[in-house]
Every structure is written in C-alpha cells, then in structure tokens.
Amino acid sequence: MTTGKLQTSRRAFLTTVTRSAVSMGAAWAAVSTAAEGAELRPKQRPVVDTHMHVWANDAERFPFPHPYNPKFKTPKNAGTVEMLLDDMDANGVTHSILVQVIYHGWDNNYVAHCVKLHPTRFKAHGLIDPTDPQVARKLEYWVSERGLVGMRFSPIYYRGKDEWLNAKSSEPLWKKAQQLGAVFNFFIATEQLPKLEEMVRRFPGVNVVIDHLSQIDLGVQDPLPALKKLLALGRYRNVWVKVSELTSVSKSGTYPFRDAYPWVKRVYDAFGPDRLLWGTGYPGAARRQFGRPTLQQELALIRMEIPFFTAEDRQKILGGNAAKLWKLNV
C-alpha cells in the first residue's frame, strides 16, 4: 500500500473512531440525563380516599350478618371493589382506606380479601364488637393474621349505652392497639367525645381518627358548644379528623355545603392542616344512589371550593397526611 493510501485509510479510521466516541458519549449523556431526570422527577402525589365502604356481591362467599338488623338479606345497591377501582382510576385517586360496611357486620373477610388482591392500593379497617369480652384478641387476629391496619368503632349507634367507650374493661383493647400500631377510627357523636378523650389521653400511642367532623349538627341554633368538644381534641397529637360527609353535616345539605365552611375553619384552626383527612363514602354509581356528590365534586370540594385551604394544605388533606398516618408506599 502506498503512503498516500495509508494516510487516507488512517484518517478514515480515526474519523470513524471519533464519531463512534462522540456517538457513545451522546448516548451515555442521554442515559445519564434520563437517570438524573428520573431521580429529580417527583413521584405522583398521593390522593387518598380515607373513608371508602365496599361490599361483596356474593352472599354465599361473603355473607351479610348485619349486627343490628336481623332481617337484613342483601344490599339494595352494588358497591364492589371493582367499581371502586374504576372510579379511582378515572379520577386519579391513588389509594383508598377501606372501612368495613355495617352490612357485613363483624365479618371482615371481604375487606381483607380486597387488600390481599390489591395491597398497593388499599389499607383496611374492620369492625369488631366493642362490647365483646374478646375484643382485644379479635383485634390482634384481624391485624396480625389478616392484614388489616385498624378498626372502626361506632359509639353513635350506642347512645345511652356507650359506657364501654372509657370503661376499664376497654383498656386491653387500647393496649393491644398500641402494641400493634393499629389505627382506630370513630363514628361518634359530639356529646360522646369527652369519654373518647379520656382514652386518647391515656393511650397516646394509639392514633385515632374522628369520622365526619363528629357529625356536628349545624341545624341547631348554636353549634359551637357541641363543636368545642371536638376542638378540645386538637391538643392531642394522636388525633386526626376527616373533613367528610358534609352532605349530612351541612344544614343545607346542598353541594358545595358553604354553610359548613365557618365550622370547618374552626376545626382547621384547632388541628392544623397536618391532621385533616379527606374521605367520601361509596364507590361509583353507589354515590348517586345514596345521594352523595360525585367523586369529581368531592375532589373539587377540597381543591377549589373550601376557600381557606392553601395549595400546600390541599395536597396534605387529599393524601399527604393519610400516606404518613397509614404508612402508604408512595
């Protein structure tokens, strides 16, 4: 080979190598940039419905032993977990906290089944009879063996018979909850809150959630004396409140429930934005059948309607607070 041809070949070779290096460098730069972007890109902010009732459509597999209505057979309306997932996915709701519906009574198998099917989307609270002498043992079973994260108690159904709320016989239940890290949520009337406060004070290791602004009755002439019983719980760092069920809390009962906002503001001032939670109630078409707002309206209530929430507050109330309380994988 002549010297000229050799030089030409060498130049071609060097040009090819250089171009390859540049190309590889660009590729690595692209990979590096993509990786860096993935690290910097924020994860999807959680949107968590903290109060969701679902029930089975298979009475043989998941019966309906209603504890207060022995004549109850099956629900009139459907409310399955499949309906819930469709509703969540259509509206950008990332997680739901399932709350055992009264239809299934103390049999929590359906919500446990739902959590097992979709462990990354759901946590669940069951129901157990608070007057059962074995209530602490049953709490341990459902939490330790069946994957539930806590229980819901409904003293509102026990008016005049709610001595169990702060009875000494209930201490083993609270001690077990503290040991397990279980969360309790309470469907409770405002006049019952002082009894609950005793237990909250005695067991600061148990996180407690108050449902639906404690069903404050805004239809009375002056709701403040009753509301003060809820506001008093704001001093305890282990108490949260659901800004939910404004359909029944509001005197007007008409979306977007503006007459309730001054009272919600008092709760906001007492608890702060870090201990307020958002929840709705029913999945899909069941919302309309129970006279509730659509999921789009429920989301807009927090995002746009309640005027004193800041942008940061809205993120916390719609999911950030719940993610911390229930230790969601987000």
Backbone hydrogen bonds, N-H to C=O, Kabsch-Sander energy under -0.5 kcal/mol:
donor,donor_aa,acceptor,acceptor_aa,energy
6,L,2,T,-2.3
7,Q,3,T,-2.4
8,T,4,G,-2.3
9,S,5,K,-2.5
10,R,6,L,-2.6
11,R,7,Q,-2.6
12,A,8,T,-2.2
13,F,9,S,-2.5
14,L,10,R,-2.8
15,T,11,R,-2.5
16,T,12,A,-2.2
17,V,13,F,-2.6
18,T,14,L,-2.7
19,R,15,T,-2.6
20,S,16,T,-2.4
21,A,17,V,-2.7
22,V,18,T,-2.7
23,S,19,R,-2.9
24,M,20,S,-3.3
25,G,21,A,-3.0
26,A,22,V,-2.6
27,A,23,S,-2.3
28,W,24,M,-3.2
29,A,25,G,-2.7
30,A,26,A,-2.7
31,V,27,A,-2.7
32,S,28,W,-3.2
33,T,29,A,-3.1
34,A,30,A,-2.7
35,A,31,V,-2.8
36,E,32,S,-2.9
37,G,33,T,-2.9
38,A,34,A,-2.5
39,E,35,A,-1.9
40,L,36,E,-2.3
41,R,37,G,-2.7
48,V,318,L,-2.9
49,D,47,V,-0.5
49,D,95,H,-2.2
50,T,48,V,-0.9
50,T,278,W,-2.6
52,M,97,I,-1.9
53,H,51,H,-0.5
53,H,281,G,-2.7
55,W,79,G,-2.6
62,F,58,D,-3.1
66,H,64,F,-2.1
72,F,69,N,-2.0
84,L,80,T,-1.7
85,L,81,V,-2.5
86,D,82,E,-2.0
87,D,83,M,-2.1
88,M,84,L,-2.9
89,D,85,L,-2.8
90,A,86,D,-1.9
91,N,87,D,-0.8
91,N,88,M,-1.0
92,G,88,M,-0.7
93,V,88,M,-2.2
94,T,47,V,-1.1
94,T,92,G,-0.6
95,H,47,V,-2.0
96,S,121,R,-2.2
97,I,49,D,-3.0
98,L,96,S,-0.8
98,L,123,K,-3.2
99,V,52,M,-2.8
100,Q,98,L,-0.5
100,Q,125,H,-2.5
101,V,54,V,-0.6
104,H,101,V,-1.1
105,G,102,I,-1.3
107,D,104,H,-1.9
108,N,106,W,-1.0
112,A,108,N,-2.0
113,H,109,N,-2.3
114,C,110,Y,-2.3
115,V,111,V,-2.1
116,K,112,A,-2.0
117,L,113,H,-2.1
118,H,114,C,-2.1
121,R,118,H,-1.5
122,F,118,H,-1.8
123,K,96,S,-1.5
125,H,98,L,-3.2
126,G,150,G,-2.1
128,I,152,R,-0.6
132,D,129,D,-1.5
135,V,132,D,-2.0
138,K,134,Q,-2.2
139,L,135,V,-2.1
140,E,136,A,-2.0
141,Y,137,R,-2.0
142,W,138,K,-2.4
143,V,139,L,-2.1
144,S,140,E,-2.8
145,E,140,E,-0.6
145,E,141,Y,-2.1
146,R,141,Y,-1.0
147,G,143,V,-0.7
148,L,142,W,-2.4
149,V,124,A,-2.6
150,G,124,A,-0.9
151,M,183,V,-1.5
152,R,126,G,-2.7
153,F,185,N,-2.5
156,I,187,F,-1.9
157,Y,154,S,-2.0
158,Y,155,P,-2.0
159,R,156,I,-0.6
161,K,158,Y,-3.2
165,L,162,D,-2.0
166,N,163,E,-0.7
167,A,164,W,-0.7
170,S,167,A,-1.6
171,E,168,K,-1.6
174,W,170,S,-1.7
175,K,171,E,-2.8
176,K,172,P,-2.3
177,A,173,L,-2.2
178,Q,174,W,-2.3
179,Q,175,K,-2.1
180,L,176,K,-2.5
181,G,177,A,-1.6
182,A,177,A,-1.9
183,V,149,V,-2.1
184,F,207,N,-2.5
185,N,151,M,-2.4
186,F,209,V,-2.9
187,F,153,F,-2.8
188,I,186,F,-0.9
190,T,214,S,-0.6
192,Q,189,A,-1.6
193,L,190,T,-1.4
195,K,192,Q,-0.8
196,L,192,Q,-1.4
197,E,193,L,-2.8
198,E,194,P,-1.3
199,M,195,K,-1.0
200,V,196,L,-2.4
201,R,197,E,-2.4
202,R,198,E,-1.8
203,F,199,M,-2.1
206,V,203,F,-1.9
207,N,182,A,-0.6
207,N,205,G,-0.6
208,V,238,N,-3.2
209,V,184,F,-2.7
210,I,240,W,-2.6
211,D,186,F,-2.8
211,D,209,V,-0.6
213,L,210,I,-0.5
213,L,242,K,-1.3
214,S,211,D,-2.0
215,Q,212,H,-2.5
216,I,213,L,-1.2
218,L,216,I,-1.0
218,L,249,V,-0.9
220,V,217,D,-0.9
227,L,223,P,-2.4
228,K,224,L,-2.5
229,K,226,A,-1.2
230,L,226,A,-0.7
230,L,227,L,-1.0
231,L,227,L,-2.5
232,A,228,K,-1.9
233,L,230,L,-1.5
234,G,231,L,-1.7
235,R,232,A,-1.0
236,Y,233,L,-1.7
237,R,235,R,-0.6
239,V,236,Y,-1.4
240,W,208,V,-2.7
241,V,275,R,-2.2
242,K,210,I,-2.7
243,V,241,V,-0.6
243,V,277,L,-3.1
244,S,242,K,-1.6
248,S,245,E,-1.2
249,V,245,E,-1.5
250,S,246,L,-2.6
255,Y,253,G,-0.5
257,F,254,T,-2.8
260,A,257,F,-1.9
261,Y,258,R,-1.1
263,W,260,A,-0.8
264,V,260,A,-2.3
265,K,261,Y,-2.6
266,R,262,P,-1.1
267,V,263,W,-1.6
268,Y,264,V,-2.8
269,D,265,K,-2.5
270,A,266,R,-1.7
271,F,267,V,-2.6
272,G,268,Y,-2.4
275,R,272,G,-1.2
276,L,273,P,-0.7
277,L,241,V,-2.3
278,W,317,I,-1.0
279,G,243,V,-0.6
280,T,51,H,-0.6
281,G,51,H,-0.6
286,A,283,P,-1.8
287,R,284,G,-1.8
289,Q,285,A,-1.8
290,F,286,A,-1.6
291,G,288,R,-1.5
292,R,287,R,-3.4
298,E,294,T,-2.3
299,L,295,L,-2.4
300,A,296,Q,-2.2
301,L,297,Q,-2.0
302,I,298,E,-0.9
302,I,299,L,-0.5
303,R,299,L,-2.6
304,M,300,A,-2.9
305,E,300,A,-2.1
306,I,301,L,-2.3
309,F,306,I,-1.0
314,R,310,T,-2.3
315,Q,311,A,-1.6
316,K,312,E,-2.0
317,I,313,D,-3.0
318,L,314,R,-2.5
319,G,315,Q,-0.7
319,G,316,K,-0.7
320,G,315,Q,-2.3
321,N,316,K,-2.7
322,A,316,K,-0.5
323,A,319,G,-2.6
324,K,320,G,-1.4
325,L,321,N,-2.5
326,W,322,A,-2.8
328,L,323,A,-2.0
330,V,328,L,-1.4
